[in-house]
Amino acid sequence: MNTPFYLIDVFGQTPFSGNPLPVIFGANESTPQEMQTITRWFNMSETAFVFPPTVAGADYRVRIFTLEREMPFAGHPTLGSCCAWLKSGGKPRRGDLIVQQCGAGLVPIRHVNGELAFAAPPLLRSGPVEADELAELALFLGVDRTDIVDATWADNGPGWVVAMLPSAERVLNLSPKATHPTRMDVGVVGVHPAGAVSKYELRAFFTDQHGNVREDPVTGSLNASVAQWLFATRRERHGYVASQGSRVGRAGRIQLSQDENGQVWVGGKTMLISEGELREGRP
């Protein structure tokens, strides 16, 4: 049986400028190992598998795999899966509000003016980074400890630890290690000069299943947790735009806002690039 799939560009300003996401439907009989195999074959940062929901209140259910493991939540797969679900004919039960079921629970997604935005889920881990972990972080990034203005745990599923550098320029000039012996999910943020198109520049680095350090083009989960940190520390009081991906040839733009209830929303453009079928559907 052939399996439908969609290829979605998430957070890009034009086609092929954001983070690509394969979204696969109808893999109901596939095992986690088979879904992991498919994910590694696509060789993108994540692949999403969409199923009917199993809890009341959800419109659909998604399982998200990286090259190394399954994750309870990730940002660009959330928007990309929602885009694909809508393109496949999915009808939200609540008008412009879609509810995604995933390992992190139920995630609301707003559909406004043709763009999608998800509600940032609660952090699983937050707070200061210990001295030994901070030293490892500096070594991983190839910077001096004093170059890190501030750091925090900002884990909403993938495991993010975030370092703030003095400027966006310093973020763009980073050259982290090529390999690392333990799993790392590191976000880096720096502010642009006044008047720039975006207020912040972000980069995201992670180790794959072989210990190689890779850079994610545009990362919704990281932007979500960084925004929660910036709003909580009063560095930000209003909405802002972040950029990500220029060092890997992308032009990601992420819209971050906080509503009157303190909920952080993460949005951006999603574009259908291709659709088709996987022959047989299983490895």
N, C-alpha and C positions, 0 to 999 in steps of 0.2 A: 504493500500500500504506500503510495506517495504521500509525503508530508509537506503541507504548505509552509513557506517561510517568507519573511519580509526582511529587507535590509534598510535600516533607518539611519539617517544622519541626525545626530542630536547636538544641539547648541551651536551648530554652524550658522554663519551668516548667509552663505551661498552653498549650493550642493558641493559635497566633498571637502568641506572646511571644518566640520565638527568631529564628533566621535562616532564611528560606525558601530551599529549594533545589529547582529542577526537575531531575529525573533522567529521562533519555530512554534507552530501550532500542531496539535494532534499527536504529540509524542506520548500519549497516555500509557502505552505499554513499554516505553523505554525505561531502563534501569538508570539509577544515578551514574553508574560507571559508563553506560552508553552515552548519556548526556555529556559527561565529562570528555569522552572521546570526541564527540561532535564539536564541542567547544574548542578543544585543542586543534582540531583540524581547521576550523575557521581562523584560529590564531589571532583573534582580536581580544581586547582586554576582558570583555565579557560576552556571553551569549545568553539569551533569555528564552525560556520555554513557557508557553502560556497554556493554561488549562481552565476548565470550568471551575468556579469557586466551590469551596467546601464549607464555608461558613456564611451565616446570614449577614446580609448587608454588603457583601462584596460583589463587584461586577465580574471580576475574573481573578484567577490565581496565577502567580508567576514564580518560577524557580530560576535563580540567577547563578550562573557558573562563571568563575574566572578560569584561567589556564591551570590553576592549582587546586581550586576547591569550590564548593558551593557556599554562597553567602546569603545571609538572611535579608540583606537589603543592599541596594546600590542605586545611585542617583540617575545616571544616564540610561540604565536599563529600565528604570521606572517610567521615565518619559517616553523612551523608545517603545516599550511594550504597550503603553497606553495608546500611542500613535498607531501602532500596528493593529491593535485590537479595534480601534475606531475604523481604520481603513478596511478591516476584514468584515465590517458590518455590525460591530458591537454597538449596542444602544444603552447608554447610561440609564440607570433607574431614577436618577435625581437631576435630570436636566443637564446643566453644565458641570456637575460634580460627579466624578468617577471615583470609585473606591477599589483600590488594588489590594488583594490579599497576597502576602509574602511571608517569609520567615520572621520578619519583624512585626507582623500583625497586619492591621488594616491601615493603608496609606491613602488619604484623600488627595485627589488630583483635580485642579480646576482647569476648565477649558474656556478661556476668555479671549475674544478677538483673534481666534485662530491659533493661539499659543497655549501650551500646557505649563502648569506649575504644580509641583508636589509640596505637600506639607512636610517640613523637615521632621523626622521622627525623633523621639527623645534620645539623648546620648546614653550609651551603655557604660561609658567611662569618660570622666572629665577630670579636670584638676591639674595641679602642677606636675611637671616632669622631674623625677628624681635625678640627683646629681650624676649618678653613674649612667642612667639612661640618656641624660643630656650630653654626656661626653661621647656616648656611642652615636647619638644623633649628629653631633658636629663632625665626627670622624666619617660617618656615612655620607654626609653632604660635602665633605672636603673643605670645611670652613673652620675658623678658629671659634672656640667657645664664646668669645666676646663678641663675635659677629651676630649671635642670636640675641635679638632684642627681648624676646619673650617666647615661651613655649607652653603648650598645653596638650593634654590628651583630649582628643575630639572624636571618639570612636562611636559611630552610629551603626556599626556592622562590619565594615572592612577592617577596622583596627587602627584608624588614623592617629598619628601623633603629628602635631603641627608646630613648625618653627616660623617665627616672624623675623624677617631680616630688615635692615634699615631702609631699603628702598626696592621698588620694582626692578630697577636696573640690576641690583645685586641678585635678585631672584633669577632674572634672565641670564645672568652670567655664571650661574652655578654649573659645576661639572662634578656630579657625585661619583662615587665608586662604581666600577663596572660590575662587581660581584659582592655578595655579602653572605656570610655563613648562616645567618638566621633570617626568618621572615621579617620583613619591614614594610610598613605602609606609611610613607612620610609625605606630608603636605608642607609646602613652603608658601608664604604670603609676604608681599611687600606693597607699599603704597606708591602710586604714580604721582608725578607732579600735578599741581592744580591745573585744571583745564584739559587734562588728557581725556580721551574717549571713555576709558574705564578708570575706576578709582583704584582698583587693586589688581595685581598680577599674581596668579597662582600657578604652581607646578606640583605635580603629583608623581611620586616615585614608589615603585613596589618591586619586590623580588618575586620572580616566577618560580616554577617548580624545580628549576635547575640552579637556583641561587643567583641567576642573572638579574641585574637591576634594569628595570624597564620604566619608561615614562608614559603615563596615561595622557592622551590628548586633552580631554575635557572631562572633568570629574564632578558629577552632581552631588554625590555623597560628601566629598571633601568641601565643596562650596557651601553645602548645607551646614556642616558642623563648624566651619570657619565663621559663617554668618552668625550662628548662635553664640559663638565666643565673642565676636565683635560687638554684637548687640548687648550681651550680658555684661561686658566690661565697659560699656558706654563709649567705646571708640566710635561706634556708629549709632545714630539715632533715627536715621531715615533710610530709605531704600538706596541701593547703589548697584552699579554694574561692575562685574569682574571679568577679566580676560584670562584665557588659558590656551596653551597649545602652540604659540608662535615658534617655539624652539623645535617643534616637530612638524612644522609646516601646516598648522591649522590656525583657524581664526575663531576660536570659541568665545561666545559672549553669554554671560549668565546674569539673569536679573534676580536680585535678592531683595526681599522686603519683609517687613514685620507688621502684622495687623494689630488691631486694637486689643486683642486678647493675648498678644505676645507671641503668636504663632509665626514662625519664620517660613516663608514660601520661596521656592527655588524654581525659576522658570527659564524658558528659552525656546528657540525655534526647533521644530522637529520636521524632517522632510523624508518622505518615502523616496528611496533611490531605486529599489528594484523589488520585484516579487516573483516567486516561482515555486517550485516543488523540489524536495529532496527525494531522489529515486529510492524506493524501498523504505526510506525514513529512519533506518537503524543501521549501525555499523555491524 
